[in-house]
Amino acid sequence: MSDAADGFVDPEVPPSGTGCAECEAAHGWWVHLRRCAACGHIGCCDDSLEKHASAHWRASGHPIIRSFEPGEDWFWNYATGQYYEGPELAPPQSRPTGETAPGPRGRVPVDWMAQLRRRG
């Protein structure tokens, strides 16, 4: 971990859940999931309608996220707009592999692509 990330990465904190915390509370849906490397908050990506992961960064000041998608292990630093080389985080490393993307299963509208284009 670099000095620039001090305080922004806690490898021992677990994720807040298996889906976007705000979308789950509102019975919404997301495209992909991102995990805050500081506090474990799971939010939806900027391709999602609500962009909760970047909203969490703006509200909390926690700039570093990690993908919460199966098979992806990259980190991103919102503050610098660059990828970040981060440590292994506490498990689980991704949403359940049986869950859909977009997700969650059963809440994604049939016109989800059209909704994303309209919202652009």
Summary of the structure (lengths in Angstrom):
residues: 120
radius of gyration: 13.9
end to end distance: 34.7
largest distance: 45.2
contacts: 349
relative contact order: 0.21
helix: 21%
strand: 16%
